[in-house]
Amino acid sequence: MPATSQAQQKAAGAALAAKRGEIKKSELKGASRDMYESMSEEQLEEFAETKRKGLPNKKSDG
């Protein structure tokens, strides 16, 4: 499942970096921390690899 916004894609990238040990878990905030705890590395890869071009900055609640 691809990311639906640029913010979601960035949060997934940060969470993925923490899963891989590239950054500390304590550096994560908000959505990226939630994603770290609730998603597998494979799921995070799917979100993080989404191209940002054409995505809205934030997901609309509509």
C-alpha positions as CSV (number, residue, x, y, z in Angstrom):
1,M,0.0,0.0,0.0
2,P,1.6,3.3,-1.1
3,A,1.7,6.4,1.1
4,T,-1.2,8.8,0.5
5,S,0.7,12.0,1.3
6,Q,4.2,13.4,1.5
7,A,4.0,13.6,5.3
8,Q,3.1,10.0,5.5
9,Q,6.0,9.0,3.2
10,K,8.5,11.0,5.3
11,A,7.2,9.5,8.6
12,A,7.6,6.0,7.2
13,G,11.1,6.8,6.0
14,A,12.1,7.9,9.5
15,A,10.5,4.9,11.1
16,L,12.2,2.6,8.7
17,A,15.6,4.2,9.4
18,A,15.0,3.5,13.1
19,K,14.0,-0.1,12.5
20,R,17.3,-0.5,10.6
21,G,19.3,1.1,13.4
22,E,20.3,4.1,11.3
23,I,18.8,6.5,13.8
24,K,17.7,6.1,17.5
25,K,14.1,5.2,18.3
26,S,14.1,8.1,20.8
27,E,14.6,10.6,17.9
28,L,11.2,9.6,16.4
29,K,8.1,11.8,17.1
30,G,4.4,11.5,16.4
31,A,3.4,9.5,13.4
32,S,6.8,8.1,12.8
33,R,7.0,6.7,16.3
34,D,3.5,5.1,15.9
35,M,4.5,3.6,12.6
36,Y,7.7,2.2,14.1
37,E,5.7,0.4,16.8
38,S,2.8,-0.9,14.7
39,M,4.3,-1.7,11.3
40,S,6.8,-4.3,10.0
41,E,9.9,-3.3,8.1
42,E,8.4,-4.6,4.9
43,Q,5.3,-2.4,5.4
44,L,7.4,0.6,6.1
45,E,9.4,0.0,2.9
46,E,6.2,0.1,0.9
47,F,5.2,3.4,2.3
48,A,8.7,4.9,2.2
49,E,9.4,4.0,-1.4
50,T,6.3,5.9,-2.7
51,K,7.3,8.7,-5.0
52,R,6.5,12.1,-3.6
53,K,5.7,13.7,-6.9
54,G,2.0,14.3,-7.2
55,L,1.2,13.5,-3.6
56,P,-0.4,16.2,-1.4
57,N,1.6,17.5,1.5
58,K,-0.9,16.2,4.0
59,K,-3.7,13.6,3.7
60,S,-7.1,15.2,3.5
61,D,-9.7,13.9,6.0
62,G,-12.4,13.9,3.4
